[in-house]
C-alpha cells in the first residue's frame, strides 16, 4: 500500500515538472508585429481644424522618437511602418 502511494507521488511530481518546464516563460514566443488603424471623424469648427497637424505629429517630431525608444527599435524602422493621412471629404472613408 505504501509503495503504491510513493508511485502516485513520484508520478505527480514528474507530471508537475514536465508541465512547468513546457509552460515556462523563457520558452514563450514574442510578438514581433502589431497593426492598428484609427479613424478620427472630426466636426471642424468654422475656423478650421488641427487634423493636419495631428497627422504630422504622428510621423514627425518627438512622438515617433519616444515611441521608437520605448519599443527599443531604430527610428528609421518605425518611420518605415507608420503613416498618417487626412481626408477632407467624409464620403471617402
N, C-alpha and C positions, 0 to 999 in steps of 0.2 A: 504494500500500500504506500509506504513512504517513497519507494523507488518510483512509483507512478507519478507522485506529486513533484518529485525532482525533475522528471522528464517534462512535465507540463510547465514548470517554472523555467527551465532551460529553453524550451521551445518558445515561450512567451518573450523571454529576453532576446532571443535571436530574431524573432519577428520584429520586435521593437527597434533593435539595432538596424535591421535592414530598412525598415520604413523611415527611420530617422536619417539614414545615410542617403536614401533616394530623394527625400524631400528637403535636404539641407540647402540653405540659401546660396551657398557657393556654387551649386550646380544649376541655379536658375538662369534662364536666358534673359538678355536685356533687350529692350525695345529700342531700335535704332532709328525709327522714323515716326513722325507724327504729322498728321494733316488736319487742318482746321479751316473752316470757312465761316466768315462772319458777314452778314448783310445788315447794313445800317440804313434804315429808311428815315430820312430827315425832313421834317416840315420846316423849310427855311423861312426865316423872317424876311421882311421886305428888303432889308439891308444886305442880304446875302448870308452865307454861312461859312464856317471854317472847315468844311468837309475836305477840301483840297489840302489844307494844312495838316489835317489829321492823317490823310493818306501819305503825305510826305514824311511825317514824323514816324510812321511805321516802318519806313525803309531807309531813312537818313537820320543823321544826328546821334544823339545819346541813347535812344531806345534800343536800336539794334546792337550797339556796343555792350550795353548792360545785359541784354538777352544772351548774346554770344558768350559773355564772361560767365553768366550763371549756368549756361549749358556746357561750358568747357569746350567750345568749338571755335575754330577761327572765324573771324567776322566775315571773311570772304565767302566761306561756305554758307553762312547764314544769309548773306546778301543774294546768293545764287538761288535760294529756295523761298525767299519771302517776296511777295509782290502785293501792291495795293493799287486799286483803280477806283475812279469815281465815274458816275454816270449822271448826267443832268436829267435824263428822262426816266421816270419810274417804270414806264412801259417796257424798257429794255431788259428789265430783270426777268 
